[in-house]
Amino acid sequence: MPRPPIDLHRKIKDILQHVQPLPDEANAPIMHYKRTIADIWASLAYVERAMGKGESYKTVVARHLGRIYGMALVNLVETFERFLKEVAAGCVDSLAEFVVDDRFNVFSIKGSALASHFDTGGTLGKSLCESSTWLDCEEINQRFRKLLSDPFQVGGQSFDLFPKQPVADLRRFETMNLIWQLRHTAVHNVGIITRSDAVKLRLWAKENVDAPRILAPTRNDINYLKRFLDETASLCNQRVGDRLAQLLTTIYTPTLASPTPQVMADRVASIFRLPLQMGPAVGVVPPD
């Protein structure tokens, strides 16, 4: 008896119904980052344990784990990219009622996309930041530099999220760009280092990169990638939080309708989970 036909078009649409609510940590970018990283790490450990117990052929296990490690690499980097978007969105929402200059023009968004965000209860920050890609340190610098510049400052040169001086910061800038390129190779070329990929990878690694080759990250590679991204996320969270608090202190003008400095400081502390100071007020970090 033939099998009943399956409407694959319907089945693909059904994927949209297989979702879960966001975790509580999604309200704070750094906490959302840590929660997702922990979930990825727990999943990876579970798969390793399961494969180690159920498969006696080491070469087979190694091949399958290699594919899993490649997926983990992409997930880790994309979690960091989302973290940057959420941090920028928090800055936009914190500044929106106090600025009248062109700082938000650094983001480009079509009217239809903007309308869809507000139709679903989104914020101005999310509408401006979520649809863009954040996969290049220089471009990321330009966005945050403009977003967090002093009012009407020509050129907006006061802040770089990924500075190039001193040498330690330059190394992080270069390594982060190398990571963005690794992510590109893993996502767009299914892990194959093409000759054009190799040129870009050589630029940031400053050493020879063979091509064509297939990326085969090891468990240690993923461990070190996580450590680097964790350090960088904490550093970025502190840098942006400090600069936003400083900027809000500069532009704040008390009115009957404006929140008090303490209320504003508490808002910023809630976003960054840091006791940041805005004028005389120090933000209270909410309990996790």
Disulfide bonds with the S-S distance in Angstrom:
none
